[in-house]
Amino acid sequence: MGKNKNKVKKSHVDPERQMSLDALPPNIRGVLTEEEVELFLNAEVWPEEMCEKLNEFLSPE
């Protein structure tokens, strides 16, 4: 089995990330796969494709 590039912590969902996910418009949330939702909630780094889907909602750090 290969290593997952996106480190995911499944033990606890950050409430701020959950609120952010819930605040996404339905048409945007609807294009996220189940895996991308898990990554949104838990991953330290998001895949580029997911960042492109969420581009208009992301702000630079």
C-alpha positions as a Python dict, from the first residue, in 0.01 Angstrom:
ca = {
    (1, 'M'): (0, 0, 0),
    (2, 'G'): (123, 351, -82),
    (3, 'K'): (146, 635, 161),
    (4, 'N'): (-129, 893, 154),
    (5, 'K'): (24, 1229, 59),
    (6, 'N'): (-246, 1416, 245),
    (7, 'K'): (-209, 1354, 616),
    (8, 'V'): (-553, 1304, 762),
    (9, 'K'): (-641, 1311, 1130),
    (10, 'K'): (-975, 1136, 1167),
    (11, 'S'): (-996, 1147, 1546),
    (12, 'H'): (-1148, 1495, 1579),
    (13, 'V'): (-1308, 1735, 1334),
    (14, 'D'): (-1216, 2101, 1383),
    (15, 'P'): (-1543, 2287, 1451),
    (16, 'E'): (-1425, 2583, 1240),
    (17, 'R'): (-1364, 2355, 942),
    (18, 'Q'): (-1708, 2199, 987),
    (19, 'M'): (-1866, 2545, 997),
    (20, 'S'): (-1674, 2641, 682),
    (21, 'L'): (-1793, 2330, 503),
    (22, 'D'): (-2151, 2392, 611),
    (23, 'A'): (-2127, 2752, 486),
    (24, 'L'): (-2032, 2652, 130),
    (25, 'P'): (-2306, 2706, -128),
    (26, 'P'): (-2489, 2383, -214),
    (27, 'N'): (-2367, 2391, -575),
    (28, 'I'): (-2004, 2396, -457),
    (29, 'R'): (-2049, 2142, -180),
    (30, 'G'): (-2228, 1918, -429),
    (31, 'V'): (-1920, 1887, -651),
    (32, 'L'): (-1701, 1766, -365),
    (33, 'T'): (-1656, 1391, -344),
    (34, 'E'): (-1695, 1209, -13),
    (35, 'E'): (-1315, 1179, 0),
    (36, 'E'): (-1275, 1554, -61),
    (37, 'V'): (-1519, 1632, 221),
    (38, 'E'): (-1305, 1417, 454),
    (39, 'L'): (-993, 1599, 333),
    (40, 'F'): (-1164, 1937, 377),
    (41, 'L'): (-1241, 1851, 737),
    (42, 'N'): (-920, 1674, 834),
    (43, 'A'): (-623, 1708, 597),
    (44, 'E'): (-326, 1931, 664),
    (45, 'V'): (-278, 1979, 287),
    (46, 'W'): (-551, 1970, 22),
    (47, 'P'): (-502, 1825, -326),
    (48, 'E'): (-463, 2082, -605),
    (49, 'E'): (-784, 1967, -779),
    (50, 'M'): (-983, 2032, -462),
    (51, 'C'): (-826, 2377, -423),
    (52, 'E'): (-933, 2459, -778),
    (53, 'K'): (-1294, 2360, -699),
    (54, 'L'): (-1287, 2588, -393),
    (55, 'N'): (-1075, 2866, -546),
    (56, 'E'): (-1331, 3147, -515),
    (57, 'F'): (-1379, 3066, -144),
    (58, 'L'): (-1013, 3042, -47),
    (59, 'S'): (-816, 3339, 79),
    (60, 'P'): (-436, 3353, 75),
    (61, 'E'): (-264, 3286, 405),
}
